[in-house]
Amino acid sequence: MKTKKILVLLLALITLETFAFANGTSENKDSKENTLTVSFWTAPNKGQYDFWDSIISEFNSEGIQVNGKTVKIEAQMMPETPSSEAGIQNALATNTAPAISTNINRGFATTLANSGRVYDIQDEQFYKDIVANRNMETIMNGWGISGKQYVIPIYANAMSYHWNSRALRALGFTDKVPTTVADINKLIQNFEKLKDTTMKDMGISHLFLRSELGKPELWWNRWYDFEMQYDAFSNGKSLVEGDKLVMDPEISKQVFEFLANFGNTIQLAEDTGAFDKQESPYVFQISAPWDAAKYDAAGLEYGINGDYVYGAPIVKEEGDIPYTFADAKGLVFYKGGNISEELHQGAIAFISWVYSKDRNSQTDLDWVKTTGMLPMRGDTNKNEILSSYIADKPILKAQADMIPYSIPAMANASMTAILTALGEDGMCDYMLAANKLNPFNAIDATKAVKNAMEGMKEAGNLN
């Protein structure tokens, strides 16, 4: 009898456990079926991943739904071997692409647009709302690709000159950095007068450190040493539009000769870390805000009366707008292959929430705090939340002033080949020759510019 009761009890327990297991499986299945899991790739950078991971955790807790399904964002860093661009192209080819990714510059966005694997978004209401929320109306003109928009810009690093404040003061610039061609001429003249006395005593050997000027294979450096100054001299004109080279030969000649006027005061030998100390042997270099953290770590003080200070590209005349090159990237929405329309709508729901009217300013403030880079928006110094944070951070304030005039990479899939040709066929040989001469003896750059432009047309199959 006792044995029979035990058997009945065991059967009852087994039945209950089986029911519970079946019920739990049903709930998990229902939960899975009611969840829309959207893959999101961040840049292969811990700071950026940390920012997005925090944002995603908050979003996922909101329970936002699309078509009756709760949207869940899953993030990972994009592969960076051999490059992040190659990683994305491989994912598209193998139907393992994310619904969204960041880390897209305008040049690569053109490649993606030509492949038909990213959405154009200029007519979408969510896009228009984000542009309005972040005051990007004028900025977006510089992000167009063949009359369409594919990218939502996230951040911009406005390229600038990094000045040795101590050297500037000794050369007569006590209250401001050089801003015009006339200022640069004065700087060179004063350096020549003092190079064997004051400059030598201060351990300063050259005016300008720029080893990349002689290296055409470092194509991306043409963004900084040529394109930055071209933007400033040309009032923001393009180099390439569609399949046409629209680079102005006269302005290009002016840029070549502006750089050549420094002559042998340019240090073309590599000197890594030369500005990471108070006793730098150079007056200036080309730099960007991402370097500020290492200067702070080295104990350097920012400002014209400190150790170093940033300044905009040189303009021709006082009052000209100092347009510059923007090392800028944004996010895109992938389509086709493994990306269903439902996943795309989930991606839109997420980005719309991130940059909504109520939280876009906080999103961009969190971005600055986490990454140290400024958001790509038109009102950083006027936005109440952002401006209050950067008010006592002059390096960020100066960068914010430059962002509305910062121009992203050209919209051409052959950008690498085009910029390589700029250096290889014209600019780098010209600068190597100029570096053998004394200042103010710039060689006529007409032929060098002509050769560069012909090479760029051929390399990019441009008209």
ABEGO torsion letter per residue (X at the ends): XAAAAAAAAAAAAAAAAAAAAAAAAAAAAAAAAABBBBBBBBBBBAAAAAAAAAAAAAAAAAGBBBGGBBBBBBBBBBBAOABAAAAAAAAAAAGABBABBBGBBAAAAAAAAAAGABBBAAABAAAAAAAAAAGAAAAAAAABBGGBBABBBABBBBBBBBBBAAAAAAAGBAABBBABAAAAAAAAAAAAAAAABAAAAAGBABABBBAAAABAABAAAAAAAAAAAAAAAAGGBBABBEABBABBAAAAAAAAAAAAAAEAABBABBBBGAAABABBABABBBBBAAAAAAAAAAGBBBEAABABBBBBBBBABBGBBBBBBBBBBBBBBBBEEABBAAAAAAAAAAAAAAABAAAAAAAAAAAAAAAGBBBBBAAAAABAAAAAAAAABAAAAAAAAAAAABBBBBBBAAAAAAAAAAAAAAAAAAAAAAAABBBGABBBAAAAAAAAAAAAAAAAGBX
